[in-house]
Amino acid sequence: MKRYLLPMLLLCAVISGCQTTTKQNVCDGFSKLTPSLETSVFILKTDRPFANQVASHNAFGKTRKCW
């Protein structure tokens, strides 16, 4: 077990040096939700809390100038 300790430590040192240093954008991972008219009407009739979440998501992206 001890003979694997040094290679393991070296591997950990190499892997830890692979971190990205680029500045991330608040919009990364977000896209505007655009359901069709039929889907919007159905969701509004059957699941109002979800419709509010979609609207909130789209408003958040708009305020952050993502779209």
C-alpha positions as CSV (number, residue, x, y, z in Angstrom):
1,M,0.0,0.0,0.0
2,K,2.8,2.4,0.8
3,R,4.4,2.0,-2.6
4,Y,1.3,3.6,-4.2
5,L,1.4,6.7,-1.9
6,L,4.0,8.7,-3.9
7,P,2.4,8.2,-7.3
8,M,-1.0,9.0,-5.8
9,L,0.3,12.2,-4.3
10,L,1.9,13.2,-7.6
11,L,-1.4,12.4,-9.4
12,C,-3.4,14.6,-7.0
13,A,-0.9,17.5,-7.5
14,V,-1.3,17.2,-11.3
15,I,-5.1,17.0,-11.2
16,S,-5.4,20.0,-8.9
17,G,-3.5,22.1,-11.4
18,C,-6.2,21.6,-14.0
19,Q,-8.7,24.0,-12.6
20,T,-10.1,26.6,-14.9
21,T,-9.3,30.2,-14.2
22,T,-11.6,31.9,-16.7
23,K,-14.3,34.2,-15.3
24,Q,-17.7,32.6,-15.5
25,N,-20.8,34.4,-16.6
26,V,-24.0,34.5,-14.6
27,C,-25.8,33.4,-17.8
28,D,-23.9,30.2,-18.1
29,G,-26.3,27.2,-18.1
30,F,-29.4,29.4,-18.6
31,S,-31.5,29.7,-21.7
32,K,-34.9,31.3,-22.2
33,L,-37.9,28.9,-21.8
34,T,-40.2,29.3,-24.8
35,P,-43.1,26.9,-24.8
36,S,-45.5,26.9,-27.6
37,L,-48.9,28.7,-27.3
38,E,-50.7,25.4,-26.8
39,T,-48.3,24.3,-24.1
40,S,-48.5,27.6,-22.3
41,V,-52.3,27.5,-22.2
42,F,-52.3,23.9,-20.9
43,I,-49.7,24.7,-18.2
44,L,-51.6,27.9,-17.1
45,K,-54.8,25.8,-16.8
46,T,-53.3,22.8,-15.0
47,D,-50.2,23.9,-13.2
48,R,-50.1,27.6,-12.3
49,P,-47.1,27.3,-9.9
50,F,-45.0,25.9,-12.7
51,A,-46.1,28.6,-15.0
52,N,-45.0,31.2,-12.4
53,Q,-41.6,29.5,-12.2
54,V,-41.2,29.7,-15.9
55,A,-42.1,33.4,-15.9
56,S,-39.7,34.0,-13.0
57,H,-36.9,32.2,-14.8
58,N,-37.4,34.2,-17.9
59,A,-37.6,37.5,-15.9
60,F,-34.3,36.6,-14.1
61,G,-32.5,36.1,-17.4
62,K,-33.9,39.3,-18.8
63,T,-32.8,41.4,-15.8
64,R,-29.3,39.8,-16.0
65,K,-29.2,40.7,-19.8
66,C,-28.8,37.0,-20.8
67,W,-31.4,37.4,-23.5
